[in-house]
Amino acid sequence: MSSTTAGAALAEGAAVPYAVELGLTVLHTALYAALFLFAYLQLWLLLYYRERRLSYHTLCLFLCLLWAALRTTLFSFYLQNSLQALRLQQPFAHWLLYCLPGCLLFSSLCLLNLYFAEVIFKVKCAAEFNKYKVLLYLGSIFTSLLFLVVNLTCAMLIHGEVPENQLRWTVLARALVNDSLFILCAISLACCMCKLGKMSSANVYLESKGTSVCQAILVGSVVALLYSSRACYNLVAVAISPDSVPGPFNYGWDNLSDKVRVEVSGEEYVVFGVVLFLWELVPTTFVVLFFRAQRLSQNLTPAGMVNSHSYSSRAYFFDNPRRYDSDDDLSRLGAREGGLATPQCSGCYGSLAGNDSYAVGPRLGGTATDSAPLLFAAGGSEMNNHHSSYPAPQN
């Protein structure tokens, strides 16, 4: 059956004209293809900037790349022949185009949780993160595999010879497991955003990675809100939809219907595109933009990693960066910066006296006036004579 015939058949009795459906299909195909190309470009840029091959950036971008490729393939089927996209006889092909994108979205959500959890642990205490690192990694991998196995198993059962009542319970069980996992991960991500907002030192770490706390909170909040609302919507739709009348709004993570039907109305197709755009394309675009490739600056002073005033006003010999400057240089420096900070106590060992004399020891033949024992002491004129009898050190 040609695309024109299929389009005319779908347009019969449909509230949405075929031209509108074709325009929406072209628009969706272009959007998903553009996101695919952008994510592909970011992966090449990461390779060009010599970033690590295995990191949160590469994994999330690769998952988004695969998701965009599957969605572009699906809408290209609709662009050629809408009935062909619905008549996927092979259960695995139907699961690949309709169900696997939901699994990829859940895996990206788990990676986002793991990334922000690592940021929080490293800002608080890096040693504490090393203690729980293996547990966090294994938990994220196990949760993603659980979602994948449940989704794949239920999809195979649905496309088999299953009675009608057992089919409904299978769909309900899958919705309960998968949507509950989505809601739990979204809640976990929201908690991470609350903790990041209260940690002022987290901005320093995130700026060293090319982002900021505001961007992280924005991306995490949008992703958590959209995914949790999608899961709640899917649970309600599956619970209240009748057995024999699949309404136009029961699109879960498998989209369309779990029953492989041979036709779909124009209203259902429009809602299908809106659901995918709002609850899949928008959060995925935020994730891709957040993990985009950036050439990080090596100057850490603007980010607060290195304090430009790291030297204190009371600099000792081995700590003083200007210890080899002459007296003229020091006087000019003090005039320029508002004067050298001198110790308040002139009786301290090795400190400069206020009258440009060195009070470094007790006076010979006299009683010491200071409470602390001194090595040398002399009057002003006597100390000046002693001081002038020695040649000044040359640089």
Disulfide bonds with the S-S distance in Angstrom:
none
